[in-house]
């Protein structure tokens, strides 16, 4: 059962990372749009809050929020921050892909005895 929960959690994290990539690319695409306010994805904060409250973390979903900081009417996209976010997503994606792959490797061993 633990492998199933672990793989479900890895899948949830991978979904959040995919959403985070899309949001960062959307922000980069709008870096020169006057008045554009960047978007961001909250996920880790929600996981922490659910864990502290004793709630099931399997129910946590990533959420997209608008970052209204900065002066009104002024674009607040930092391309460097967005690219940095994409690099972080890339590394985390690799880690959680391996974690999910490990689950299937264990399942294969259990089924075929190898």
C-alpha positions as CSV (number, residue, x, y, z in Angstrom):
1,X,0.0,0.0,0.0
2,X,2.9,2.4,0.8
3,X,4.2,2.1,-2.8
4,X,0.8,3.1,-4.1
5,X,0.6,6.2,-1.8
6,X,4.2,7.1,-2.7
7,X,3.5,6.9,-6.4
8,X,0.3,8.8,-6.1
9,X,2.1,11.5,-4.2
10,X,4.9,11.6,-6.8
11,X,2.2,11.9,-9.5
12,X,0.6,14.8,-7.7
13,X,3.9,16.6,-7.4
14,X,4.7,16.0,-11.1
15,X,1.3,17.5,-12.0
16,X,2.1,20.6,-9.9
17,X,5.5,20.9,-11.5
18,X,3.9,20.7,-15.0
19,X,1.5,23.4,-14.1
20,X,4.4,25.5,-12.6
21,X,6.3,25.2,-15.9
22,X,3.2,26.3,-17.9
23,X,2.7,29.3,-15.7
24,X,6.4,30.3,-15.9
25,X,6.4,30.0,-19.7
26,X,3.2,32.1,-19.8
27,X,4.8,34.8,-17.6
28,X,7.9,34.8,-19.9
29,X,5.7,35.1,-23.0
30,X,4.1,38.2,-21.4
31,X,7.4,39.8,-20.2
32,X,6.8,42.8,-22.5
33,X,3.1,43.2,-22.0
34,X,2.4,46.5,-20.4
35,X,0.7,46.2,-17.0
36,X,0.9,42.4,-17.0
37,X,1.1,40.9,-13.5
38,X,2.8,37.5,-13.2
39,X,1.1,34.3,-12.0
40,X,2.5,31.7,-9.6
41,X,1.6,28.3,-8.4
42,X,1.2,27.5,-4.7
43,X,1.6,23.9,-3.8
44,X,4.2,23.4,-1.1
45,X,2.5,25.8,1.2
46,X,-0.8,23.9,0.9
47,X,1.0,20.6,1.6
48,X,2.5,22.0,4.7
49,X,-0.8,23.5,5.9
50,X,-2.6,20.2,5.3
51,X,0.1,18.2,7.1
52,X,0.0,20.5,10.1
53,X,-3.7,20.3,10.3
54,X,-3.6,16.5,10.1
55,X,-5.5,16.5,6.8
56,X,-4.9,14.0,4.0
57,X,-2.2,15.4,1.7
58,X,-3.6,13.4,-1.2
59,X,-6.4,15.9,-1.5
60,X,-4.0,18.9,-2.0
61,X,-4.1,20.4,-5.4
62,X,-1.9,23.1,-6.9
63,X,-3.5,26.5,-7.3
64,X,-2.6,29.4,-9.6
65,X,-2.5,32.9,-8.2
66,X,-1.9,36.3,-9.6
67,X,1.0,38.3,-8.1
68,X,-0.3,41.8,-7.8
69,X,2.8,43.2,-6.2
70,X,4.5,46.2,-7.7
71,X,3.1,49.5,-9.0
72,X,-0.3,49.4,-10.6
73,X,0.0,49.2,-14.4
74,X,3.6,48.1,-14.3
75,X,4.7,44.6,-15.5
76,X,6.2,42.6,-12.7
77,X,7.7,39.7,-14.6
78,X,11.4,39.0,-14.0
79,X,12.7,36.8,-16.7
80,X,15.6,35.7,-14.5
81,X,13.2,34.6,-11.8
82,X,11.0,32.7,-14.3
83,X,14.0,30.9,-15.8
84,X,15.3,30.1,-12.4
85,X,11.9,28.6,-11.6
86,X,12.0,26.5,-14.7
87,X,15.4,25.1,-13.7
88,X,14.1,24.2,-10.3
89,X,11.1,22.5,-11.9
90,X,13.5,20.6,-14.1
91,X,15.5,19.2,-11.2
92,X,12.4,18.4,-9.1
93,X,10.8,16.7,-12.1
94,X,13.8,14.4,-12.5
95,X,13.7,13.5,-8.8
96,X,10.0,12.7,-8.7
97,X,10.1,10.9,-12.1
98,X,12.8,8.6,-10.7
99,X,10.7,8.1,-7.5
100,X,7.6,7.1,-9.6
101,X,9.8,4.9,-11.8
102,X,11.1,3.2,-8.7
103,X,7.5,2.2,-7.8
104,X,7.0,0.5,-11.1
105,X,10.4,-1.2,-10.9
106,X,9.3,-2.7,-7.5
107,X,5.9,-3.7,-9.0
108,X,7.7,-5.4,-11.9
109,X,10.0,-7.3,-9.5
110,X,6.9,-8.4,-7.5
111,X,5.0,-9.6,-10.5
112,X,7.8,-11.3,-12.4
113,X,10.1,-12.2,-9.4
114,X,13.2,-10.6,-10.9
